[in-house]
Amino acid sequence: IFILKNVGLSMLCLFIILSSLLIAVFFCSPLTGKRMVDNTKSRKLKTDNLLRVDDHDFTMRPAFAGPAVPVGVDVQVESLDSISEVDMDFTMTLYLRHYWKDERLSFPSTTNKSMTFDGRLVKKIWVPDVFFVHSKRSFIHDTTTENIMLRVFPDGHVLYSLRVTVTAACNMDFSRFPLDSQTCTLELESYAYTDEDLMLYWKSGDESLSTDDRISLSQFLIQKFHTTSRLAFYSSTGWYNRLYINFTLRRHIFFFLLQTYFPATLMVMLSWVSFWIDQPKRTLWLYCATGITTVLTMSTIITGVNASMPRVSYIKAVDIYLWVSFVFVFLSVLEYAAVNYLTTLRDGKDRKLREKAREQSLPCTCGMSHTGTMMVDGTYSESDTNSLAGYTRAPAPEDPPEKQERMVVHISLDNESTATKKKTRFRSFSFMQNTHAIDTYSRMIFPGSYIIFNLIYWSVYC
């Protein structure tokens, strides 16, 4: 019994010792320590070690002091936001992607899969310093985070993509406005590196530029996008590779037909209404309605069109149409005023002729082809009566001797006086007819000239 008790105690002590050793080994094991570390805190350290970011100086370009670094570029146009004629610029949103190789970023990989990062790693490595030439404003979208993507491949190839909105200048020619087409260009270039350090090129030629089929503008039709490239020279720094994104826009004419051309044409036609109104019915209100109103309306249309355009020093196509229409309206007003002036002048002369005829009227039947008689007092001598030009003397009737103190003279109107009267009446009649002829000719000349002008205008500019 004693021996059994001793054996039991020994086994218990041995079990306690072994349990303590197992617990100590479990908590002190290095493997267990690794399992207790937070993986999210060690991932950054792994990335830095994998890409060896701290082992290289990324302030210098790849292959520094060697050949130029080829940097391929492709662009996807997301939207063409606006075109401003007043500021002569355009706003575009696009995805700009760069491709190059930096062997300093190569890493071992058995699956040959790339690693993708956001914009935080971009600040630690070298990226091309591409900027937009002639840009006025530009920014990288940052909602909800910066729209920057960096993808690194095991062999060191890098894809750098960012989403940018840029407002750039566009030199526009408005000599054919609004029947014009505009070609705008977005230019990309390295700011610091010349062509000896960085070779910028379109990665896939013309296929490097892609657009969204849903892109549309209210006033323009997008005809085509295409790419070009050439060298740009600066006298102080040298030659640089420059890439061009060219796009052609054709303006929609229907808006301007409704807002400018049709109203101007209607105002010109309205100014012709006075040609078909009889002269006696032309009053002041008609002059205001057809004359002053059309002139003021044309002035308003011209002012409204020029308010939305830059102050260019050359004549635009719309200016030609509006100013020619304004001249037609102005000439119609002048024709109205001229006809009224001539009519007033004619009426005044007719009134004076009538008054003069009343003042010079004689007891005889003047102006008649037959002759008349009048008594001449006997105090006149015979020679006085014979000196009356245009009169003929007739024998006196048989009167008593005491009444022979009077003589009867047979008179008739002089032929020259009668011709003068007829000529004056003919001139007055012809003058009256000319005022009506002005309206008659205007009804044909004004519409015909305006139609010819429209045919020439639209054949030249369309």
C-alpha positions as a Markdown table, in Angstrom:
| # | Residue | x | y | z |
|---|---|---|---|---|
| 1 | Ile | 0.0 | 0.0 | 0.0 |
| 2 | Phe | 2.8 | 2.4 | 0.8 |
| 3 | Ile | 4.5 | 1.6 | -2.5 |
| 4 | Leu | 1.3 | 2.3 | -4.4 |
| 5 | Lys | 0.8 | 5.6 | -2.7 |
| 6 | Asn | 4.4 | 6.7 | -3.6 |
| 7 | Val | 3.9 | 5.8 | -7.2 |
| 8 | Gly | 0.6 | 7.8 | -7.4 |
| 9 | Leu | 2.3 | 10.9 | -6.0 |
| 10 | Ser | 5.2 | 10.5 | -8.4 |
| 11 | Met | 2.8 | 10.4 | -11.4 |
| 12 | Leu | 0.9 | 13.4 | -10.2 |
| 13 | Cys | 4.1 | 15.4 | -9.9 |
| 14 | Leu | 5.2 | 14.3 | -13.3 |
| 15 | Phe | 1.9 | 15.3 | -14.9 |
| 16 | Ile | 2.1 | 18.8 | -13.3 |
| 17 | Ile | 5.6 | 19.3 | -14.5 |
| 18 | Leu | 4.8 | 18.3 | -18.1 |
| 19 | Ser | 1.7 | 20.5 | -18.2 |
| 20 | Ser | 3.8 | 23.5 | -17.1 |
| 21 | Leu | 6.4 | 22.9 | -19.8 |
| 22 | Leu | 3.7 | 22.6 | -22.5 |
| 23 | Ile | 2.1 | 25.9 | -21.4 |
| 24 | Ala | 5.5 | 27.7 | -21.4 |
| 25 | Val | 6.4 | 26.4 | -24.8 |
| 26 | Phe | 3.0 | 27.4 | -26.3 |
| 27 | Phe | 3.1 | 31.0 | -25.1 |
| 28 | Cys | 6.8 | 31.6 | -25.9 |
| 29 | Ser | 6.7 | 30.1 | -29.4 |
| 30 | Pro | 7.8 | 32.6 | -32.2 |
| 31 | Leu | 5.1 | 31.2 | -34.5 |
| 32 | Thr | 2.5 | 32.2 | -32.0 |
| 33 | Gly | 3.9 | 35.7 | -31.8 |
| 34 | Lys | 3.5 | 36.1 | -35.6 |
| 35 | Arg | -0.1 | 35.0 | -35.4 |
| 36 | Met | -0.8 | 37.7 | -32.9 |
| 37 | Val | 0.5 | 40.5 | -35.1 |
| 38 | Asp | -2.2 | 42.6 | -37.1 |
| 39 | Asn | -1.7 | 41.9 | -40.8 |
| 40 | Thr | -3.1 | 45.3 | -41.9 |
| 41 | Lys | -0.3 | 47.0 | -40.0 |
| 42 | Ser | 2.4 | 44.9 | -41.6 |
| 43 | Arg | 1.1 | 45.2 | -45.3 |
| 44 | Lys | 2.6 | 48.6 | -45.9 |
| 45 | Leu | 5.9 | 47.4 | -44.8 |
| 46 | Lys | 5.6 | 44.4 | -47.2 |
| 47 | Thr | 4.8 | 46.7 | -50.1 |
| 48 | Asp | 7.7 | 48.9 | -49.5 |
| 49 | Asn | 10.0 | 46.0 | -49.2 |
| 50 | Leu | 8.6 | 44.4 | -52.3 |
| 51 | Leu | 8.9 | 47.5 | -54.6 |
| 52 | Arg | 12.1 | 48.6 | -52.8 |
| 53 | Val | 10.8 | 52.2 | -52.8 |
| 54 | Asp | 13.3 | 53.3 | -50.1 |
| 55 | Asp | 16.3 | 51.7 | -52.0 |
| 56 | His | 16.2 | 54.1 | -55.0 |
| 57 | Asp | 16.2 | 57.8 | -55.6 |
| 58 | Phe | 12.9 | 58.4 | -57.5 |
| 59 | Thr | 13.5 | 62.1 | -57.9 |
| 60 | Met | 15.5 | 61.1 | -61.1 |
| 61 | Arg | 13.9 | 59.6 | -64.1 |
| 62 | Pro | 14.4 | 55.9 | -65.1 |
| 63 | Ala | 17.7 | 55.2 | -66.8 |
| 64 | Phe | 19.1 | 58.5 | -65.7 |
| 65 | Ala | 22.0 | 59.7 | -68.0 |
| 66 | Gly | 20.9 | 57.1 | -70.5 |
| 67 | Pro | 18.6 | 57.2 | -73.5 |
| 68 | Ala | 15.2 | 59.0 | -73.4 |
| 69 | Val | 12.5 | 57.3 | -71.5 |
| 70 | Pro | 9.6 | 56.2 | -73.8 |
| 71 | Val | 6.3 | 57.3 | -72.3 |
| 72 | Gly | 3.2 | 56.1 | -74.2 |
| 73 | Val | -0.1 | 58.1 | -73.8 |
| 74 | Asp | -3.7 | 57.3 | -74.5 |
| 75 | Val | -6.8 | 59.3 | -73.8 |
| 76 | Gln | -10.4 | 58.5 | -73.3 |
| 77 | Val | -12.7 | 61.5 | -73.6 |
| 78 | Glu | -15.5 | 61.2 | -71.1 |
| 79 | Ser | -17.3 | 64.4 | -72.0 |
| 80 | Leu | -17.0 | 67.7 | -73.8 |
| 81 | Asp | -18.7 | 70.0 | -71.3 |
| 82 | Ser | -18.9 | 73.4 | -73.0 |
| 83 | Ile | -17.7 | 75.6 | -75.8 |
| 84 | Ser | -17.5 | 79.4 | -75.1 |
| 85 | Glu | -17.4 | 81.8 | -78.0 |
| 86 | Val | -16.9 | 84.8 | -75.8 |
| 87 | Asp | -13.9 | 83.4 | -73.9 |
| 88 | Met | -12.7 | 81.3 | -76.9 |
| 89 | Asp | -12.2 | 78.1 | -74.9 |
| 90 | Phe | -13.6 | 74.7 | -74.3 |
| 91 | Thr | -13.9 | 72.4 | -71.2 |
| 92 | Met | -13.3 | 68.7 | -71.5 |
| 93 | Thr | -13.2 | 65.8 | -69.0 |
| 94 | Leu | -10.9 | 62.9 | -69.9 |
| 95 | Tyr | -9.1 | 59.8 | -68.6 |
| 96 | Leu | -5.3 | 60.4 | -69.2 |
| 97 | Arg | -3.2 | 57.3 | -69.1 |
| 98 | His | 0.6 | 57.0 | -69.2 |
| 99 | Tyr | 2.7 | 53.9 | -69.9 |
| 100 | Trp | 6.4 | 53.5 | -69.2 |
| 101 | Lys | 9.0 | 51.1 | -67.8 |
| 102 | Asp | 10.9 | 51.6 | -64.5 |
| 103 | Glu | 13.0 | 48.6 | -63.7 |
| 104 | Arg | 13.4 | 50.0 | -60.2 |
| 105 | Leu | 9.8 | 49.0 | -59.5 |
| 106 | Ser | 10.2 | 45.4 | -60.8 |
| 107 | Phe | 9.4 | 42.6 | -58.2 |
| 108 | Pro | 9.5 | 38.8 | -58.2 |
| 109 | Ser | 6.2 | 37.1 | -58.9 |
| 110 | Thr | 5.3 | 33.5 | -59.7 |
| 111 | Thr | 1.8 | 34.4 | -61.1 |
| 112 | Asn | 3.0 | 37.4 | -63.1 |
| 113 | Lys | 0.1 | 39.5 | -61.7 |
| 114 | Ser | 0.2 | 43.2 | -61.4 |
| 115 | Met | -0.3 | 45.2 | -58.3 |
| 116 | Thr | -2.7 | 48.2 | -58.2 |
| 117 | Phe | -2.3 | 51.2 | -55.9 |
| 118 | Asp | -4.1 | 54.5 | -55.4 |
| 119 | Gly | -2.7 | 58.0 | -55.4 |
| 120 | Arg | -0.7 | 57.7 | -52.2 |
| 121 | Leu | 2.1 | 55.7 | -53.8 |
| 122 | Val | 2.4 | 58.2 | -56.7 |
| 123 | Lys | 4.0 | 60.7 | -54.4 |
| 124 | Lys | 6.9 | 58.3 | -53.6 |
| 125 | Ile | 7.9 | 57.2 | -57.2 |
| 126 | Trp | 8.8 | 58.9 | -60.4 |
| 127 | Val | 5.9 | 59.8 | -62.8 |
| 128 | Pro | 5.9 | 61.8 | -66.1 |
| 129 | Asp | 5.4 | 65.5 | -65.6 |
| 130 | Val | 2.8 | 65.9 | -68.4 |
| 131 | Phe | 0.9 | 69.2 | -68.5 |
| 132 | Phe | -1.7 | 70.8 | -70.8 |
| 133 | Val | -0.4 | 73.5 | -73.0 |
| 134 | His | -2.6 | 76.7 | -73.3 |
| 135 | Ser | -4.8 | 75.4 | -70.5 |
| 136 | Lys | -6.6 | 78.0 | -68.4 |
| 137 | Arg | -7.9 | 75.8 | -65.6 |
| 138 | Ser | -7.5 | 72.1 | -64.8 |
| 139 | Phe | -8.0 | 69.8 | -61.8 |
| 140 | Ile | -7.9 | 66.1 | -60.9 |
| 141 | His | -11.3 | 64.8 | -59.6 |
| 142 | Asp | -11.2 | 64.0 | -55.9 |
| 143 | Thr | -14.6 | 62.6 | -55.1 |
| 144 | Thr | -14.7 | 60.4 | -53.0 |
| 145 | Thr | -10.9 | 60.1 | -53.2 |
| 146 | Glu | -8.4 | 61.3 | -55.7 |
| 147 | Asn | -9.2 | 59.7 | -59.1 |
| 148 | Ile | -5.7 | 58.3 | -59.6 |
| 149 | Met | -4.7 | 54.7 | -60.3 |
| 150 | Leu | -1.2 | 53.2 | -60.4 |
| 151 | Arg | -0.6 | 49.7 | -61.7 |
| 152 | Val | 2.8 | 48.1 | -61.5 |
| 153 | Phe | 3.7 | 44.9 | -63.3 |
| 154 | Pro | 6.5 | 42.4 | -62.2 |
| 155 | Asp | 8.8 | 43.4 | -65.1 |
| 156 | Gly | 8.7 | 47.1 | -64.1 |
| 157 | His | 6.1 | 48.3 | -66.5 |
| 158 | Val | 3.8 | 51.0 | -65.0 |
| 159 | Leu | 0.3 | 52.2 | -65.9 |
| 160 | Tyr | -0.5 | 55.6 | -64.4 |
| 161 | Ser | -4.1 | 56.8 | -65.0 |
| 162 | Leu | -6.0 | 59.9 | -63.7 |
| 163 | Arg | -9.3 | 61.6 | -64.4 |
| 164 | Val | -8.9 | 65.3 | -65.3 |
| 165 | Thr | -11.1 | 68.2 | -66.3 |
| 166 | Val | -9.3 | 70.8 | -68.3 |
| 167 | Thr | -10.4 | 74.2 | -69.7 |
| 168 | Ala | -8.1 | 75.1 | -72.6 |
| 169 | Ala | -7.9 | 78.0 | -75.2 |
| 170 | Cys | -9.3 | 77.5 | -78.7 |
| 171 | Asn | -8.5 | 80.0 | -81.4 |
| 172 | Met | -11.8 | 80.4 | -83.3 |
| 173 | Asp | -12.5 | 82.1 | -86.6 |
| 174 | Phe | -16.0 | 83.7 | -86.7 |
| 175 | Ser | -15.8 | 85.0 | -90.2 |
| 176 | Arg | -18.5 | 82.5 | -91.2 |
| 177 | Phe | -20.5 | 82.6 | -88.0 |
| 178 | Pro | -23.0 | 81.0 | -87.5 |
| 179 | Leu | -22.4 | 78.9 | -90.5 |
| 180 | Asp | -19.0 | 78.0 | -89.3 |
| 181 | Ser | -16.9 | 75.0 | -88.3 |
| 182 | Gln | -14.3 | 75.2 | -85.5 |
| 183 | Thr | -11.3 | 73.0 | -84.9 |
| 184 | Cys | -10.0 | 73.0 | -81.3 |
| 185 | Thr | -6.8 | 71.3 | -80.0 |
| 186 | Leu | -5.8 | 70.0 | -76.6 |
| 187 | Glu | -2.0 | 69.8 | -76.3 |
| 188 | Leu | 0.1 | 67.6 | -74.0 |
| 189 | Glu | 3.7 | 68.1 | -73.3 |
| 190 | Ser | 6.4 | 67.3 | -70.7 |
| 191 | Tyr | 7.2 | 70.4 | -68.6 |
| 192 | Ala | 10.8 | 69.6 | -67.5 |
| 193 | Tyr | 12.1 | 66.9 | -69.8 |
| 194 | Thr | 13.2 | 67.6 | -73.3 |
| 195 | Asp | 13.1 | 65.0 | -76.1 |
| 196 | Glu | 16.6 | 63.9 | -75.0 |
| 197 | Asp | 15.2 | 62.7 | -71.6 |
| 198 | Leu | 11.6 | 61.8 | -72.3 |
| 199 | Met | 10.0 | 60.6 | -75.5 |
| 200 | Leu | 6.3 | 61.3 | -75.4 |
| 201 | Tyr | 4.3 | 59.4 | -78.0 |
| 202 | Trp | 0.8 | 58.1 | -78.8 |
| 203 | Lys | 0.7 | 54.5 | -77.5 |
| 204 | Ser | -1.5 | 53.1 | -80.3 |
| 205 | Gly | -1.4 | 55.8 | -83.0 |
| 206 | Asp | -4.9 | 57.1 | -83.9 |
| 207 | Glu | -6.5 | 54.3 | -81.7 |
| 208 | Ser | -4.9 | 56.0 | -78.7 |
| 209 | Leu | -7.9 | 58.4 | -78.6 |
| 210 | Ser | -11.3 | 57.0 | -77.8 |
| 211 | Thr | -14.5 | 58.9 | -77.2 |
| 212 | Asp | -17.9 | 58.2 | -75.7 |
| 213 | Asp | -20.6 | 57.8 | -78.3 |
| 214 | Arg | -23.0 | 59.7 | -76.0 |
| 215 | Ile | -21.0 | 62.9 | -76.2 |
| 216 | Ser | -23.2 | 65.8 | -77.6 |
| 217 | Leu | -23.4 | 69.5 | -77.5 |
| 218 | Ser | -26.4 | 71.8 | -77.8 |
| 219 | Gln | -25.0 | 74.1 | -80.4 |
| 220 | Phe | -22.4 | 71.9 | -82.1 |
| 221 | Leu | -22.1 | 68.6 | -84.0 |
| 222 | Ile | -18.9 | 66.8 | -83.2 |
| 223 | Gln | -17.6 | 65.7 | -86.6 |
| 224 | Lys | -14.3 | 63.9 | -85.7 |
| 225 | Phe | -11.5 | 63.4 | -83.2 |
| 226 | His | -7.9 | 62.7 | -84.3 |
| 227 | Thr | -4.4 | 62.8 | -82.9 |
| 228 | Thr | -1.1 | 64.3 | -84.1 |
| 229 | Ser | 2.3 | 64.8 | -82.7 |
| 230 | Arg | 5.3 | 67.1 | -83.4 |
| 231 | Leu | 8.2 | 68.7 | -81.7 |
| 232 | Ala | 7.9 | 72.1 | -80.0 |
| 233 | Phe | 10.9 | 74.4 | -79.7 |
| 234 | Tyr | 11.6 | 76.9 | -76.9 |
| 235 | Ser | 14.6 | 79.1 | -77.4 |
| 236 | Ser | 15.7 | 78.9 | -73.7 |
| 237 | Thr | 15.2 | 75.2 | -73.0 |
| 238 | Gly | 15.1 | 73.2 | -76.3 |
| 239 | Trp | 12.9 | 70.8 | -78.1 |
| 240 | Tyr | 10.0 | 68.9 | -76.5 |
| 241 | Asn | 7.6 | 66.2 | -77.7 |
| 242 | Arg | 4.1 | 67.5 | -78.0 |
| 243 | Leu | 0.9 | 65.5 | -78.5 |
| 244 | Tyr | -2.3 | 67.0 | -80.0 |
| 245 | Ile | -5.9 | 66.0 | -79.5 |
| 246 | Asn | -7.8 | 67.6 | -82.4 |
| 247 | Phe | -11.6 | 67.7 | -82.8 |
| 248 | Thr | -13.8 | 69.5 | -85.3 |
| 249 | Leu | -17.1 | 71.0 | -84.4 |
| 250 | Arg | -19.8 | 72.2 | -86.8 |
| 251 | Arg | -22.4 | 74.6 | -85.5 |
| 252 | His | -26.1 | 73.8 | -85.6 |
| 253 | Ile | -27.8 | 76.5 | -87.7 |
| 254 | Phe | -31.5 | 75.8 | -86.8 |
| 255 | Phe | -31.2 | 77.8 | -83.5 |
| 256 | Phe | -30.0 | 80.9 | -85.4 |
| 257 | Leu | -32.5 | 80.5 | -88.1 |
| 258 | Leu | -35.3 | 80.8 | -85.5 |
| 259 | Gln | -33.7 | 83.5 | -83.4 |
| 260 | Thr | -31.9 | 85.7 | -86.0 |
| 261 | Tyr | -32.6 | 85.0 | -89.6 |
| 262 | Phe | -36.3 | 84.5 | -89.7 |
| 263 | Pro | -37.1 | 87.6 | -87.5 |
| 264 | Ala | -34.8 | 89.7 | -89.6 |
| 265 | Thr | -36.5 | 88.5 | -92.8 |
| 266 | Leu | -39.9 | 89.2 | -91.4 |
| 267 | Met | -38.9 | 92.7 | -90.4 |
| 268 | Val | -37.7 | 93.4 | -93.9 |
| 269 | Met | -41.0 | 92.1 | -95.4 |
| 270 | Leu | -43.0 | 94.2 | -92.9 |
| 271 | Ser | -41.2 | 97.3 | -94.0 |
| 272 | Trp | -42.6 | 96.7 | -97.6 |
| 273 | Val | -46.3 | 97.0 | -96.4 |
| 274 | Ser | -46.4 | 100.7 | -97.1 |
| 275 | Phe | -45.7 | 100.1 | -100.8 |
| 276 | Trp | -49.2 | 98.6 | -101.2 |
| 277 | Ile | -51.1 | 101.3 | -99.2 |
| 278 | Asp | -52.7 | 104.2 | -101.1 |
| 279 | Gln | -51.1 | 107.5 | -100.5 |
| 280 | Pro | -54.1 | 109.3 | -99.1 |
| 281 | Lys | -54.4 | 106.6 | -96.4 |
| 282 | Arg | -50.8 | 106.9 | -95.2 |
| 283 | Thr | -50.8 | 108.4 | -91.8 |
| 284 | Leu | -48.4 | 108.9 | -88.9 |
| 285 | Trp | -49.4 | 105.7 | -87.1 |
| 286 | Leu | -48.6 | 103.7 | -90.3 |
| 287 | Tyr | -45.2 | 105.4 | -90.5 |
| 288 | Cys | -44.5 | 104.5 | -86.8 |
| 289 | Ala | -45.8 | 100.9 | -87.3 |
| 290 | Thr | -43.9 | 100.0 | -90.5 |
| 291 | Gly | -41.0 | 102.4 | -90.3 |
| 292 | Ile | -39.7 | 103.1 | -86.8 |
| 293 | Thr | -40.8 | 99.7 | -85.4 |
| 294 | Thr | -38.9 | 97.7 | -88.0 |
| 295 | Val | -35.8 | 99.8 | -87.6 |
| 296 | Leu | -35.8 | 99.5 | -83.8 |
| 297 | Thr | -36.4 | 95.7 | -84.1 |
| 298 | Met | -33.5 | 95.2 | -86.4 |
| 299 | Ser | -31.3 | 97.2 | -84.1 |
| 300 | Thr | -32.3 | 95.0 | -81.2 |
| 301 | Ile | -31.6 | 91.8 | -83.2 |
| 302 | Ile | -28.1 | 93.1 | -84.1 |
| 303 | Thr | -27.3 | 94.1 | -80.6 |
| 304 | Gly | -28.5 | 90.7 | -79.2 |
| 305 | Val | -26.3 | 88.7 | -81.6 |
| 306 | Asn | -23.2 | 90.8 | -80.9 |
| 307 | Ala | -23.7 | 90.6 | -77.1 |
| 308 | Ser | -23.0 | 86.9 | -77.1 |
| 309 | Met | -20.0 | 87.2 | -79.3 |
| 310 | Pro | -16.4 | 88.3 | -78.7 |
| 311 | Arg | -15.5 | 91.8 | -80.0 |
| 312 | Val | -13.6 | 90.7 | -83.1 |
| 313 | Ser | -12.3 | 93.2 | -85.6 |
| 314 | Tyr | -13.6 | 91.5 | -88.8 |
| 315 | Ile | -17.1 | 91.1 | -90.3 |
| 316 | Lys | -19.0 | 87.9 | -89.5 |
| 317 | Ala | -21.5 | 86.2 | -91.9 |
| 318 | Val | -24.4 | 87.1 | -89.6 |
| 319 | Asp | -23.3 | 90.7 | -89.6 |
| 320 | Ile | -23.5 | 90.8 | -93.4 |
| 321 | Tyr | -27.1 | 89.4 | -93.4 |
| 322 | Leu | -28.3 | 91.6 | -90.5 |
| 323 | Trp | -26.8 | 94.8 | -91.8 |
| 324 | Val | -28.0 | 94.3 | -95.4 |
| 325 | Ser | -31.5 | 93.6 | -94.0 |
| 326 | Phe | -31.2 | 96.8 | -91.9 |
| 327 | Val | -30.3 | 98.7 | -95.1 |
| 328 | Phe | -33.4 | 97.3 | -96.8 |
| 329 | Val | -35.6 | 98.4 | -93.9 |
| 330 | Phe | -33.9 | 101.8 | -93.8 |
| 331 | Leu | -34.4 | 102.3 | -97.5 |
| 332 | Ser | -38.1 | 101.4 | -97.2 |
| 333 | Val | -38.5 | 104.1 | -94.6 |
| 334 | Leu | -36.7 | 106.6 | -96.9 |
| 335 | Glu | -39.0 | 105.6 | -99.7 |
| 336 | Tyr | -42.0 | 106.2 | -97.5 |
| 337 | Ala | -40.7 | 109.6 | -96.5 |
| 338 | Ala | -39.8 | 110.5 | -100.1 |
| 339 | Val | -43.3 | 109.6 | -101.4 |
| 340 | Asn | -45.0 | 111.6 | -98.7 |
| 341 | Tyr | -42.8 | 114.6 | -99.3 |
| 342 | Leu | -43.4 | 114.5 | -103.0 |
| 343 | Thr | -47.1 | 114.1 | -102.5 |
| 344 | Thr | -47.2 | 117.1 | -100.1 |
| 345 | Leu | -45.1 | 119.2 | -102.6 |
| 346 | Arg | -47.5 | 118.3 | -105.4 |
| 347 | Asp | -50.5 | 119.2 | -103.4 |
| 348 | Gly | -49.0 | 122.5 | -102.5 |
| 349 | Lys | -48.2 | 123.4 | -106.1 |
| 350 | Asp | -51.7 | 122.4 | -107.2 |
| 351 | Arg | -53.2 | 124.6 | -104.5 |
| 352 | Lys | -51.1 | 127.5 | -105.7 |
| 353 | Leu | -52.1 | 127.0 | -109.3 |
| 354 | Arg | -55.8 | 127.0 | -108.4 |
| 355 | Glu | -55.4 | 130.1 | -106.3 |
| 356 | Lys | -53.5 | 131.9 | -109.1 |
| 357 | Ala | -56.1 | 130.8 | -111.7 |
| 358 | Arg | -58.9 | 132.4 | -109.5 |
| 359 | Glu | -56.9 | 135.6 | -109.1 |
| 360 | Gln | -56.3 | 135.9 | -112.9 |
| 361 | Ser | -59.8 | 135.0 | -114.0 |
| 362 | Leu | -61.5 | 137.5 | -116.6 |
| 363 | Pro | -65.1 | 138.3 | -117.4 |
| 364 | Cys | -64.7 | 136.6 | -120.7 |
| 365 | Thr | -64.6 | 132.9 | -121.2 |
| 366 | Cys | -60.8 | 132.6 | -120.9 |
| 367 | Gly | -59.3 | 129.4 | -122.0 |
| 368 | Met | -62.2 | 128.6 | -124.4 |
| 369 | Ser | -61.7 | 128.2 | -128.1 |
| 370 | His | -64.5 | 130.5 | -129.1 |
| 371 | Thr | -64.3 | 134.3 | -129.0 |
| 372 | Gly | -66.1 | 136.8 | -126.8 |
| 373 | Thr | -66.8 | 140.5 | -126.7 |
| 374 | Met | -66.3 | 143.3 | -124.3 |
| 375 | Met | -67.2 | 147.0 | -124.2 |
| 376 | Val | -64.4 | 149.4 | -124.3 |
| 377 | Asp | -65.1 | 152.9 | -123.0 |
| 378 | Gly | -65.0 | 155.7 | -125.6 |
| 379 | Thr | -62.3 | 157.6 | -123.8 |
| 380 | Tyr | -59.7 | 155.1 | -125.3 |
| 381 | Ser | -58.3 | 156.1 | -128.7 |
| 382 | Glu | -58.5 | 153.8 | -131.6 |
| 383 | Ser | -54.7 | 153.2 | -131.5 |
| 384 | Asp | -55.0 | 152.1 | -127.9 |
| 385 | Thr | -57.6 | 149.5 | -128.8 |
| 386 | Asn | -55.6 | 148.2 | -131.7 |
| 387 | Ser | -52.5 | 147.7 | -129.5 |
| 388 | Leu | -54.2 | 145.0 | -127.5 |
| 389 | Ala | -52.2 | 141.9 | -128.3 |
| 390 | Gly | -54.3 | 138.9 | -129.1 |
| 391 | Tyr | -57.5 | 140.8 | -129.6 |
| 392 | Thr | -59.3 | 141.5 | -132.8 |
| 393 | Arg | -61.6 | 144.5 | -133.5 |
| 394 | Ala | -65.1 | 144.1 | -134.7 |
| 395 | Pro | -67.5 | 146.7 | -136.1 |
| 396 | Ala | -69.7 | 148.3 | -133.5 |
| 397 | Pro | -73.4 | 147.6 | -133.5 |
| 398 | Glu | -75.9 | 150.0 | -134.8 |
| 399 | Asp | -76.6 | 152.3 | -131.9 |
| 400 | Pro | -78.0 | 155.7 | -131.6 |
| 401 | Pro | -75.6 | 158.6 | -132.2 |
| 402 | Glu | -75.6 | 159.6 | -128.6 |
| 403 | Lys | -74.3 | 156.2 | -127.6 |
| 404 | Gln | -71.3 | 156.0 | -130.0 |
| 405 | Glu | -69.0 | 156.9 | -127.1 |
| 406 | Arg | -68.5 | 153.1 | -126.6 |
| 407 | Met | -66.9 | 150.6 | -128.9 |
| 408 | Val | -67.2 | 146.9 | -128.9 |
| 409 | Val | -64.0 | 144.9 | -129.1 |
| 410 | His | -64.0 | 141.3 | -130.2 |
| 411 | Ile | -61.3 | 139.4 | -128.1 |
| 412 | Ser | -59.9 | 135.9 | -127.9 |
| 413 | Leu | -57.2 | 134.3 | -125.7 |
| 414 | Asp | -53.7 | 134.3 | -127.1 |
| 415 | Asn | -52.5 | 131.0 | -128.5 |
| 416 | Glu | -49.3 | 131.2 | -126.4 |
| 417 | Ser | -51.2 | 131.7 | -123.2 |
| 418 | Thr | -53.4 | 128.7 | -123.9 |
| 419 | Ala | -50.3 | 126.4 | -124.6 |
| 420 | Thr | -48.6 | 127.6 | -121.4 |
| 421 | Lys | -51.7 | 126.6 | -119.4 |
| 422 | Lys | -51.9 | 123.2 | -121.1 |
| 423 | Lys | -48.2 | 122.6 | -120.5 |
| 424 | Thr | -48.5 | 123.4 | -116.8 |
| 425 | Arg | -51.4 | 121.1 | -116.4 |
| 426 | Phe | -49.5 | 118.3 | -118.2 |
| 427 | Arg | -46.5 | 118.7 | -115.9 |
| 428 | Ser | -48.7 | 118.6 | -112.8 |
| 429 | Phe | -50.4 | 115.5 | -114.1 |
| 430 | Ser | -47.0 | 113.8 | -114.8 |
| 431 | Phe | -45.7 | 114.8 | -111.4 |
| 432 | Met | -48.7 | 113.3 | -109.8 |
| 433 | Gln | -48.2 | 110.0 | -111.7 |
| 434 | Asn | -44.4 | 109.8 | -110.7 |
| 435 | Thr | -45.3 | 109.5 | -107.0 |
| 436 | His | -47.4 | 106.5 | -107.8 |
| 437 | Ala | -44.7 | 105.1 | -110.0 |
| 438 | Ile | -42.2 | 105.1 | -107.1 |
| 439 | Asp | -44.4 | 102.7 | -105.1 |
| 440 | Thr | -45.0 | 100.6 | -108.2 |
| 441 | Tyr | -41.3 | 100.2 | -108.9 |
| 442 | Ser | -40.5 | 99.6 | -105.2 |
| 443 | Arg | -42.9 | 96.7 | -105.1 |
| 444 | Met | -40.7 | 95.0 | -107.7 |
| 445 | Ile | -37.2 | 96.3 | -106.9 |
| 446 | Phe | -37.2 | 95.7 | -103.1 |
| 447 | Pro | -38.4 | 92.1 | -103.0 |
| 448 | Gly | -36.5 | 91.1 | -106.1 |
| 449 | Ser | -33.2 | 92.6 | -104.7 |
| 450 | Tyr | -33.7 | 90.9 | -101.4 |
| 451 | Ile | -34.4 | 87.5 | -103.0 |
| 452 | Ile | -31.2 | 87.8 | -105.1 |
| 453 | Phe | -29.2 | 88.8 | -102.0 |
| 454 | Asn | -30.5 | 85.7 | -100.1 |
| 455 | Leu | -29.6 | 83.4 | -103.0 |
| 456 | Ile | -26.1 | 84.7 | -103.2 |
| 457 | Tyr | -25.7 | 84.7 | -99.4 |
| 458 | Trp | -26.8 | 81.1 | -98.8 |
| 459 | Ser | -25.0 | 79.8 | -101.8 |
| 460 | Val | -21.7 | 81.3 | -100.6 |
| 461 | Tyr | -21.9 | 80.3 | -96.9 |
| 462 | Cys | -23.7 | 77.0 | -96.9 |
